[in-house]
Amino acid sequence: MSKTVCLITGSRAEYGLLRPLLDELQADSEIRLQLLVTGSHLSPEFGLTYQEIETDGYRIDEKVEVVMSSDSPVGICKSMGLGLISFSEAYSRLNPDLIVVLGDRYEIFSAVSAAHISRIPVAHLHGGEVTEGAFDDALRHSITKMSYLHFTANEDYRRRVIQLGENPDRVFNVGAIGLDNITRLKLLSRGELEDSLGIQFNRHNLLCTYHPVTLESDTAESHMQNLLNVLEQQEDTNIIFTKSNADTSGRIINQMIDEFVQKDRNHYHAYASLGQLRYLSLMQYVDAVVGNSSSGIIEAPSFGIGTVNLGDRQKGRVRSKLVIDCGPDETAIATAFKTLYSPAFDKLRKTATNPYGDGQSAPRIARILRESPLTQTTQKSFYDLASDRVSPHGVNRVPAN
């Protein structure tokens, strides 16, 4: 009997990560795929990126509006409340056997909360991670507790999900799905990328994405200004910005980017959405990913490039030796750039590895979803590490390598 699996995406970055899994599920004769689109995908301000999904050939079964005109805490809470109502209505229409979500954003929390109350099992990707600077951290762990199947990006994260009381038999280390795109996509050549972006690469090139650190109060503007001050000092360098997401203070950051780009449109470029193909293609030709995006932690090391990671948003994630962590003050950022362009770091680039797997996550996830028994219950028992009821390694562990 086939399963109806509803995959949910709420942002451009998340959709890009999920595309390999979309393809696997769409091609599986034992799975009936549904696609629910929400969040910033439906916002003109963030590029109406649901249109990219349709252009890529995927059928959207439901659109759930949650993004409102405000990114204040009150505005986001209202969006979450609207989402809870709208997701429950969508599930009533779609009647899925299982929903699949990735990550930790507030719209995903609302989607999973509605599924939990509706007694729909949840498969969660990228649980067990730690990002101490963002309220996403608590949302992620809460999503874990409402989920039935867990697909983690490495063994450390798998152990943490088990520590949260999840049965090891339902927790699978499959690797980071973002790496699948690197192995699957035919990335653009330097010339193709220049034509697509309307730019000319320079001697040095940097890909910059900075998001608000949501557990800090009123730091986005000052930290972003510190970063821009250091970027302006870089000689013979193109700065290619992807804009911030819909978190609190994201609009402030985007306004600052727009004003900065006006200073030198030959060397500074900003895009609301690059799309996964152009974003990953850029990683082939830049010196580093700069800012505090998870892509600098997870995907960038596979290209042998550096990451200048500012502040605490990604604090707690497992990272490659190619990630240069620094504080958000100007001195610390400038020092990080000196490290990036040092001979010692250039030597390190040739030997460092990526701790997030081998780029074969999607087929592993699809197989597990296909083979897992169909259940109409979300009831679980808390797995107590002290009781040692099940082997701590689990009988269904799928290695990332």
N, C-alpha and C positions, 0 to 999 in steps of 0.2 A: 504494500500500500504506500502510495506516495505521501510525502510530508509537505505541508504548506509552510514555507519559511519566509518570514517578512524581515527584510534587511532595512535598517533605518540609518539615514545619513542627515546630518544637520549643518555641515560646513564643507567648504571647498577642500580643506586639508584632509578631513576624514574620508570624504568621497574618494579622493585620490588613493588613499591607503586601501580602501575597500574594493577597488576595481578588480583586482585579481580574484578575489573571492566571489564577486558578482559574476564574473565570467565562469568560474568553476560551477557555481550553483545553477546558473542559467543553462549550462550544458549537461547537467545531471538529469537523467530521465526519471530518477526516483524522487526528485524534488520539484515542487511547484513554487517558483520564486515570486515574491511580491516585493515591491520597492516603495518605501514611504520616505518622502522628502520633507524636511522641516528646517527650522532655524534660519541662518543667514542665506541659505540657498534661495529663499523666497524674497529677499530684501533687495530693492533697487540700489540701496546705498552700498551693498556688498557685492554688487555685480550680477544679481539674478542668476546665480550659477546653476540653478536647476536646468537652465537652457543648455548648458554644457553636457549635462547628463543625458538629455534628450538627443543632442547632437551626436553623442557617443553611441546612440542606438538602443538605449535602455528605456523600457516602458515604466513610467511612474504611475503607481496604482493609487496613491494618496498624497496630497499636499496638506501639511498641517501647519498653519500659521501660528507662530509664537513670538517672533521678533517684533518689538514695539519701538517707538521712536526714542526711547530713553535708555541709556546704558547705566543709569544710577542703580544703587541697590534696590530701591523701591521698584524701578522699572523692570529690572531683571526678575524680581520676585513675582511681579504681575505676569510677566511672560511665562514663568514656570507654572503659575496657577492656570493660565489660559491653556498651556500645553497639557496639563493634567486632564482638563476637561476634554480637549480636542482629541488627544490620543485615545482616551477611553472610547469615544464615539467612533474613531477610525477602526479600532480593533473590533468593535461590534459589527462593522460593515465587512471587514476583511476576514475575520474569523481565522487567524493563523494558528498553526500548531506550535510555532516557536518564533520568537523574534531574535534577531542578531544585532548587537550594538558594539560599538568600539569606543573606548575611552571614558571620558569623565566630565563632559560639558553639562551645563545646567539643563539644556533641552533634552539631552539623553537621560538625565536623572528623572525628568518628568515622564519620559516615555517608558522607562523601566518601572517607575512607581505605578503608573496606570496598568502596565502588564501584570505586575505583582498582584494588584487588587483584582484584576480580571482573571487571575489564575492561569496566565500564559507563561510557559517556561521561557527563560532568557538565556541566550548564549552570549557571553561577554568576552571581548578581546581587550588585551592590555590591562588586565587587572593586576593587583599586587604591586604596582609601581608606587613610588613616592615622589611627590613634587611639593616640598614643604612650603613654598612661597605662594601657593594658590589655593583658593577654596575648592578647586577641583579635586584636591587630595582627599578630602572628606567625602565628596560626592562619589569618587571612584570606589572607595572602600564600601560605601553604602550600596552602590550598584552591585558590587561583588556579593554582598549579603542577600540581595534580591535575585541573584542569578543562579541558574542551575548547572550550566556548563561553563567552563572557564578555559580560555586559551591565552596563555601567558607568553611573554617575549623572551624569557630566559628562565633558567632553573632557580635563580634567586627569587624571582617574582612568583614562581610556582610555589615555592616554600612559604612565601608570605601569605598567599591566598589560603593555603592549608592552615597556617597559623590563625587566620581569621575564622576558622571553624568549618572550612569546606572539605568534604570527603575527597581524599586523593584520587579516588577512582573517577572523579568528574573534573579533575584539574590537569590540563595538558600543556606541556611546554612545547610550543610549535615554532617559536622564533617570532621575530617582528615582521608583520605582514608588509610593512613599507618596503622591505628589501626585495619583495617579489617583483615590484615594478622595475627595479634596476636590472633584473635578469630577464624580464619579459618584454619590456618596451624597446623599440628601436629608437634610441635617443637621437636628437637632432645634432647635425654637424655644426661646427663653429659658424660657417657661413649661413646655414639654414636658420640658426638661432638669431644671428644678427639681423637677418631679413625679417624674421617673425617679430622681433622686439623693436625693430627700427633703431638699433644702436650699433656702434662700432666698439669692439673690445679694446681695452687699453693695456698698458704694460701690466698693471695690477687691476683685479676685479674682485668685488666683494658682494655677496648676497646677504641682505640685511632684513631680518624680521624681528620686531620687538613687540611683545604683548604686555599688558598691564600685569603687575604682580598683585593679584587680587586680595591677598591677605595683608597687604600694606596699605596705609592710608595716605592718599594724595602724594604718591611718589612718582607716578607715571611721567608727569611733565618734567620734573627735575632730572630724573634718570635718563629720559630720552634726550634732553638737552645736553647732558654730559656726553652721551654717545655721539650726538651730531657734532659737537665741538671737536671730538677726536677724529671723527670721519673727515671733517673738513680739512684737517691737517695732513691727510694722506696724499702724497704726490703721485701723479701719473696713475690715478685710480678711478675706475668707474664704481659708483655705488648704486646697486640695483635693489630697490626696496620692494618688498611685498607688504601690503598694509595690514594693520592689526585686525584682530577679530572683534566680535561684538561684546567683549567683556567690558566691565566698568572702566571708564577712561579710555577705551579704545578710540573713540572719536577725537579725543585730544591728541593722541599720538598721530593719527592720520592727518590731522590738520597741520601738525608740526612737520610731517614728512612733505606735505604739499608745499609748504612755505620754504622748506630747505631746498627742494628740487628747483624752485624758481631761481635760486642763486646761480646755478650753472646747469642748464638743461643739456649740455653736451656730455657731461660726466655723471649727472645724477638723474636717476630714472625711477619712477614709482608706478606700481601696478596693483589694482584692487585684487586681481586674481591672475596668476600666471598659468594655472592648470598644472596637472601633475607632469605632463610630458616636458613642458618648458622649464618647470622648476627643477626637475631631476637633470635635464640636459644642461642647465646652467651650472650644476655642481661639477660638471666635467671641466669647466673653464674658469672657475673662480678660485681665488686663493683660500677663501674661508667662508663659512656661514657665520654671520655676526648677529648677536641679539640674544634671545632666550627661547627660541623655538625648539620643540622636541626633535625637529628634523636635523638639527645640528648635533644632537646626541645620538640619534638612531641611524639616519641614512648617510650623513656626511662622511663618517669614517670609511664607508665602503668605497668611496672615491679617492681615499688617501689624502683628503684635504683637512685643514684645520677647522676648528670651531672656537670662536671667541664667545664664551657663554657668560652673560652678565647676570649678576644678582642671584636670587634664591628661587626663581620660578621653577627651575629644573633640579633644585637641590634634592638629593636622595636617589636620583636615577643612577643605575650602573652606567659607566661611561668608558669610552676608549681613551688611550693616552693622547689622542689627537685633540681632545677637548681641553681648552685653556679656560679655566674658571677664573673670574675676576669680580671684584666689587663693582658697584654702579657709579663710583666716583671717577672723575676724569683721570686722575693719576693712575688708578688701577687699570682702567681701560687702555690708556696709552702704553702701560707696561706690558699688557697682554699682546698688543700689536708688535711690540719689540720682540717678544717671544715668538710670535707667529712667523716673523721674517728673519729669525736667527738661523745660523748654520746648524745648530744642534736640533732645532725643530725640523728643519728640512731633512736631516738624516733620519729622524724618528718617523717621518711620513712613509719611508720606504719599508718599514718593518711592522708598524702597528697594525692590529687586527680589530675587527668589529665584533663585540660580544653579543650581537643580537641575531645570530643565526646565519642561514645559508640561502635565503631567498626562496624557500619552498614551503612557505607556511600555508598558502591558500589550499593546495590539494590535500594537505593534512587535515585542515579544518573541515573541508567539504566531506572528506571520507568519514570523519568522526560524526558529523551531523547526519550523514546518511545512515551510518551503522548504529547510532545510539537508539535504544528502544523508544518508541513513541509513548509519551506519558501525558496524561491529562491532569497531573497533579504537580504542584510546585512545593509540596511538603518535603522538608529536609530534616535530618538530624544533625545537631551540632557535633562536629568532629573534634573531640577533645584529645589534644596531643598526649596528655598524661595517661589516657586510658589505653593507648596503643591498640585500638580496635582494628585498625587496618595498617598494613605495612606503610611506613612513612614515605616510601617511594611510589606507592600506588601501582596497581597492576596494569594500568593503561597508559603509562607514560610514553609520550612520543618525543624522542630526542630532537633537538633543533638542528643537529649536525649529523 
